[in-house]
């Protein structure tokens, strides 16, 4: 009966209770997103996000339970242990969620940088192989040209085969 009397002093009992219950449930989404991202990459960011979601949902759930049972604060801004738990929990949870998202985005950027570096290294290796192949082809073509020229002209020719009309050699 005492809980009903305390709750009757609260002006917006149904609205505040509904608000607190709704956001206690909605904030579980941070926890679920953290779990989902933790399955994809086992880094610190998703774990911190999941913990932040639990703290946020837990502090709002504690405040909603205290308000519903009638042993919480008498007014929205009145002091009470439920208010202290909710405010402290939200400060901690918001900090954890921000750090979690920051770590997730930094990890994604680092992964993109690693992929770019790998692609650059592969492109450099490919360019090196192509330049080696070009040198080998040039050497082969020069040796083939020399052998072809020597087979056509057993003695030293006075002009090149291809350029005989344009640039005679002396």
N, C-alpha and C positions, 0 to 999 in steps of 0.2 A: 504494500500500500504506500510505503514511503517513496518508492521509485515512481509511482504514478503521480504523487504529489509534487516531486521534484520535476518531473517531465512537464507537468501542467504549467509550471512557471516559465518554461521555455516558450518564447513567442512563435518560433517557426519550427516546431518539433518535426512535423512530417517532412517538410522541405529539406531541412538539414540532414535528417536521417536518410532520406532518399539520395541526397547528394553524396553523402559519405559512403553509403553502400555502393552506389553506382561507380564512384571513382576508385573504391577499394577493388572492385571487380575489374574495372578497365585497366588499372595499373598492373594487373597480373600480366598484361600483354608485354610489358617490358621484360618480365621474367621469361615468357615464352619465346620472345624474339632472341633473347640471350641464349636460351637453350638451342634454338634452331641454328643460330650462327656458330655456336660452340661445336655442333656436329660438323659444320663445314670446315672450320679452322679452329684448332685447339690452341687459341692464344688467350692472352689476359683480358682483352676487351670484352668478348662475349660473357666471360665469367663475371666480370665486374658489373656488366649490364644486368645480368640475371640476379645478382645479389642486390643491386640497387632496386630492381623491380620488386623483389620480395620485401625489402625494407619499406619501400613506399606503400605497397599494398598492405603490409602488416600494420604500419602506423595508422593508415586510414581505417583499416578494419578494426583496430583497437578503439579508435575514437568513435566509430559507428556502433560498436558493441556497447561501449560505455554510455553513449547517448541513448541507445535503444533500451538498455536495462535501467536507465535512470540514475546511475551512480556517477555520471560524468559531471561536467561543469553545468551550472544552471543556465548560462547564456552562451551565445556564440563566442564572445570574447572574454568570458569570465575565466579566471584562473582555475586550474584543476589539473590533476595528474594526467588525465586523458589529453588535455591541451599540450602539456609539456612533452608527453610521449609523441604526439602527432607532430609537433613543430620540430623536435629534435630528429625524429625519424625522417621528416621531409628534408631537413637540411642535409642530413647524411645521405639520403637516397638521391636527391638531386645532384649532389656532388658525385656520387658513384655513377649515376647514369651518364652524366656529362663526361666523366673520365672514360667510361666504357665506350661511348660513341666515338670519342676522340681517338682512343686506341684502335677501334675498328677501322676508322677512316685512315689512320696512319698506317695500319697494317695493309690495307688495300693499296695505298699509294706505294708502299715499299714493294709489294708484290708486282705492281705494274712496272716499277723501276727495274726490278730484277728481270722481268720478261723483256723489257726494252734492252737492258744490258746483254742478255743472252742473244737476242736477235742481232744486236750490233756486233757481238763477237762472232756469231755465225756468218754475218755478212762480210766481216773482215777476213775470216778464214776462206770464204768463198772467193773473195777478190784476190787473195793471195794464191789460191789454187788456179784461178783464171790467168793471173799474170805468169805463173810457172808454165801453164799450158801454152800460153802465147809465146813464151820464150822457146819452149820445146818445138812448137810448130815452126817458128822462125828458123831455128837451127836445122830442123829437118828439111825445110824448103830450101835453105841455102846449100845444104849438103846435096840435096837432090839436084839443084841447079848446077852445082859444080860437077857432079857425076854426069849429068846430061850434057853439059858443055864439053867435058873431056871425051865423052863418047862420040860427039859430033866432030870435034876438032882434036884429033890426036896430037897435033902440034899446036903451038900457041897461036890463037887466032888474032887477027888484027882488029877485029871489031866484035862486039857482043852480038849474040844471035838476035835478040829482040830489038836492039837499038842500032843495028848495023847501018841503017839508012840515016838515022838521026845524029848519033854521036859516035863517030868512028874513033877507035882507040889508036894511039900512036906507039 
